[in-house]
Amino acid sequence: MGTALAQSIPFNDCKEATLVVIGDGSFFICLRELASLKSSQRLLILVINNKGYLAIRHTQAQFLERRFVGTFYDQSSQLPSIKPVVESFGFKYLPIVSIADLERIDLNDIDRVTIAEAFCNPEQPPMRHTPIVKIGSGS
Ligand SMILES: Cc1ncc(C[n+]2csc(CCOP(=O)(O)OP(=O)(O)O)c2C)c(N)n1
């Protein structure tokens, strides 16, 4: 979780732009790695903002009867805003609020570290759903 930022370091002088995709919870857990990317050039980091930890919310919904602990996006577990953090590191910030915004990005135009924040549905259902079979239910 969060290793995508550290794994981007070797791509600091690639001729072609590198696309890195990371969740917002993961982004904040490894935030200090942004300092290691200062000398990187053609890097587009796409942060999926679904108000954090969606995979864990799904687990808690499916297996823990929706008892959300440390993952629900109320005041207590809210993540900080990404834009000021990105700008404080001197990187370019791009908000993505629609598919059209995403399609407008041309990797050929990425000439320095750019962090795009894609605002996504915090209730997005999992793409694949494994049916829950209760042990001893007889079915
Ligand atoms: C170091 C580490 N800690 C905990 C986990 C367990 N884990 C798997 S996914 C996840 C949540 C990731 O949240 P986020 O980056 O916001 O991505 P999302 O689930 O919203 O797509 C966690 C805590 C992990 N994979 N690695």
The ligand as an ORCA input file, in Angstrom:
! r2SCAN-3c Opt
* xyz 1 1
  C       1.352     -1.659      3.986
  C      -0.090     -2.116      3.861
  N      -0.958     -1.870      4.871
  C      -2.239     -2.255      4.762
  C      -2.692     -2.894      3.628
  C      -4.109     -3.363      3.531
  N      -4.853     -2.569      2.548
  C      -5.144     -3.059      1.328
  S      -6.008     -1.970      0.412
  C      -6.009     -0.847      1.672
  C      -6.717      0.471      1.502
  C      -6.159      1.240      0.357
  O      -6.822      2.486      0.357
  P      -6.664      3.479     -0.846
  O      -5.241      3.664     -1.184
  O      -7.451      4.713     -0.519
  O      -7.296      2.695     -2.082
  P      -8.816      2.255     -2.342
  O      -9.059      1.025     -1.517
  O      -9.712      3.394     -1.965
  O      -8.849      1.946     -3.821
  C      -5.338     -1.318      2.782
  C      -5.196     -0.595      4.076
  C      -1.758     -3.104      2.589
  N      -2.119     -3.678      1.439
  N      -0.474     -2.714      2.714
*
